[in-house]
Amino acid sequence: MNGDLRAERHADADAFLAAAEEWLLEAEAENNLLLGLALAQRGQPPTDPPRYWATVRDGRGIVACACRTPPHPLVLSRMPDRAVECLAEHVSGVYAALNGVNGPAAGAQSFAAAWTARNGGSWRTRFRMRLHRLTKASFAGRLPSGSLRRVVAAELALADQWMEEFVLDVGIPPTGSDVAQRIAAGQLYFWIDGESPRSMVSWSRETRSGCAINTAYTPPAFRGRGYGTAAVAALTESLLSAGRRFCCLYTDLAKPAPNALYAKIGFRPLRDDLEIAFEG
C-alpha cells in the first residue's frame, strides 16, 4: 500500500491475465513481453521457485504491471512515477535480492534507484534497447537468391549451433522456448540459398494481434549478402499475411547497423528500454 496505490500479487499467469490482460492489450505491442510471457504460462503448473505476477492499482484501475521468472530480471510495464516506490516496496516483500530489472527506460531507472535505496547495492545499465513495431512489410531493396523455410527436426544440430553463436554474438540469451521446441512449434526458419542454410530467424510471444521477431542470426561467413534482411522481411510478410496486425522486435542501440536494417524493412521505433543489473 502506498497512498492511493495498491500492489497485488497474483497466484499464477491465469490470475494475472484475468486481472490485467485487457489493460495490457490497450498497448499490445509495447506490452508484448509481459503479455507473451503470461500467455505462454497460461494453464501451466506451479514452478519452484514460483513466478511473480503483479499489478499496481489506484482508485480508477491498473496503472502498472510486473512479472518475474526466477532467476531472470524483473520485467516492468510502463508506469507513472508514483507507482515505482509502491512496486519496489511490494517486490522487496517477496525477494531479498534481485539480479536486475528490464523495462521502459525511465521506469527501469526509477525502479533501480528505488530498489537500491531500499535494499542497498548499486546498479548499472547492461543493455540499451529499442522496441520496434512493423504493421506493413515495405522493404524495397533487392533480395538475395533463395527462400525462407521452416527448420526441420533433422536440422536440430545446426540450429542449436547457430543459437549458441547467436547468444555469444548478442550477449543476452534468447527468451522463449528452446531450439527443439521452436522447431516443433514451427517458429524457427532458415533462409536457404543453393540448398544450404544461410541465415536463421524465429518468432515467438504471440499475443492477440501480433508476435515478436527474435533470434535473427547470420553466421559471419555469410554476412554482407542480405540473407538476414531477406529472412526477416520474408518472415514478417508471412506473419502479416496470416492475419497478424503487427510484428515487433528489440534491437541493441549499441549496434546501429541492425537498427538501420530493420527500418528499411518497415519497423518503426515505439520506445527505448533498459536492462539494468543490480550489484552488491
N, C-alpha and C positions, 0 to 999 in steps of 0.2 A: 504494500500500500504506500502511495506517495502522493499526498494531496488528493486530487480527484481521480488519480490514476490507480489502476489495479492490475498487477501482473498475475496471470493464471497459467499453471502448468497443466497440460492435457495428457491423459494416460497413454495415448498412442496416436499414430498417424490418422486413424479414423476419426477420433475425437477432435483432433486438431483441425482436420478438414471440415468436419461438421460445423466447427466454430468459425473458421477463417477462410474457407475456400472462396466464398463469394467476394470477400474483401480483397483477397489476393488476385482474383480474376479481374478486378477493376483496373489493374495494371499488369496484365497477364505476362507480357514479355519481360518487363522489369522483374517480376517475381518468379521467373521460370525456374530458378534454382530451388527456392523454397517449395514451390508447387511440385516440381519434378521429384524432389526427394520425398515429399509426403505421399504423392500418388504412387510412387514405386513401393512404398512401405505399407500401403493400404492393405488391410487383411492379413498382414504378416504377424507371426507370433512374437512375443516379447523377446528382447535381447538382454544380455548381461555383459556389460552394464547397460541399463535402459537408455533409450534415446530421450532427448529433451525436446519437447514441443511446447511453445509458449505463445500467448497473446498478451498484449497490453491494451487496456481499455480505459476510456474516460466515460463521462456520463452519456455520451452520444454513440459510443461503439468502439470498435477496434481502431487503434492508431499505430500499432506496430506488431510484428511477429518475429519469432526467432526459433531456431532449431539447432540441435547438435547431435551428431552421431559419433560418440567417442571412438577413437581418440582424435577425431578431426576438429578443426576450429569451430567456434560458434558462427552460425550464419544469420545475418540480420536482414530484415526488410528496410526500406526507407522509414524513417521515424522522425517526429518532431523532437527538438532538443529536450523538452520537458520529460520525454519518455525514457531518455537514456539512463538517468540515475535510477528510475524505478526498475528498469530491466536489470541494471548492474546489481542492484540490491537483491533482486529475486534470484539471479544466476548465482550470486555469492552464497545463497542459502542452499544451493544444490551442489555446487562444485567448490572444493577448497582451492583448486587451481585450474587454470585454463591454459592451453598452449597458444591460443590466438583467436582472432575474430576476422570474419570476412563479410563485406557488405558495402553499401554506398559510401563513398569516400568520407563525407562529413560525419555521418553517423558512426562509421567504424572508428574514426579518430576520436570522436567524443566518447564512445564506449570505452576505448582503450585508456583514455585519460581517467575516466570514472573508475574503471576496474583497477588500475594500478594505484590510484589514490586510496581506494578502499582496501586492496589486498597486498599492496607492496609490489616490488619488482619494477621493471621498465618495459617499454615496448618499442618495436621498430617495424617499419614497413618492409615486408618481404617482396610484394608484387604490387605494381600499379596496373590495373586492368581497365579495359573499356568494354562495356556491353554494347553490342550492335544488334539491330533488327533488320531483317530483309522481308519485304512484302511482295516484291516482284524481281525476279532474276533479270538483270539488264546488261550482262557482260557483252560488249560489242567487239571485243578483240578476236583474233584468230586463235582457235583452239588447236592443240596438237592432235596428231593422229591417235586413234584409239577410242575406247569407250569405257563407260563405268559398268561394273557388275558387282553383285554381292560376293563376298568372300565365302567359300565353301569349307566344310569341315576338314577336307584333305589339306587345306592351306593353313591350318592352325599354327604349325610350327613357324612359318614365315610371318604370319600376323603377330604371333607372340614376340618374335624377334624385333619386328618393327615397333611394336608397342613399347618394348623396353628401351629402344633407341629414342622413341618419342619422349618418354618420361625423362631420360637424361638430357635430351635436347632442350625441352621446355623448362625443366627444373621443378615441375609440380606433377604429382601423379594424376592420371585422369580420374574423373568421377564416374560413377555408374557401374555397370556390370563388367565382369572380367571378359577376356577375349572370347573364350568359348561360348559364354552366354550371349555376347553380342552377335556372334556368328549364328547361333541357334535362333536368335530373335530377328535375324535378317537386317541388322543395323550397321554392319561393318562392310565397307566396299573397297575394292581396288580399282584404280584406273589401269586398264590393260592396253598395252601397245605391243604389237608384234607377238601376241600370245603370252606376254610376260607382265607381271605386276610392276608398276612404276611409281604409284603413289597410293596412299590409304586415307580414308576419311570415314567418319561414322556419325550417327545421330543418336540422341537419347533424350531423356527428360520430356516425354510427350505430355503436353497439357491439353486443355480443351480445344484450343485453336492452333497450337503450334508445337515446336520442338526445338531442341538445341543441336547445333553442329559442333562436333569436337573431334579430337584426335586427327587433325589434318596434318599428315606427315609424308614427306618425300625424302627418301634416303639421299645423302649427299651426291652419290654417283649419278642421280637422275634429276638433280635440281637445275634450274635455269632453262627448262624446256617447256614450262607451262603446264606440267602434269598436275601439280597441286591445285592451280587455278581451275583447270578443267574439271577435276574431281569435285571440288566444292560447288562450282557452277552447275554441274550436271545433277548433283545430289539435291541441291536446293530447288532446282527446277522440277525435279521428280516429286519431291515432297509437296511443293505447292500445287502441282498438277493433281496430286492425290487428294487434295481438299484442305490442306492446312493453310491457314491465313498468313502465317509468318514463320520464319526461322530466325533463331538468334544465336549469337556466339560471343565468346570473350576473347579479347586479344591482349597481349602484353605490351604496354605502352613503351617499354624499353626496346621493343623491336618494331621500328617504323615500317619496314617492308611489308609484313603481313597486313598491317592496318591499311596501307595504300592498296594492296591487292584486293582485299575484301570490299573496299569502297568501289572498285571497278566492277565488281560482281553485282553490287546493289545494296550492300549492307550500309546502314546509317547509324551513327552513334546515338545511344539512348542515355547513358550516364557513365561516369567513372567510378570504379570500385577499388577498394584496397584489400589486400590480405595482410594482416598485421600479426606479428609474432610477439608473444609475451615471454619475458626472460626474467630469471631470478626468482 
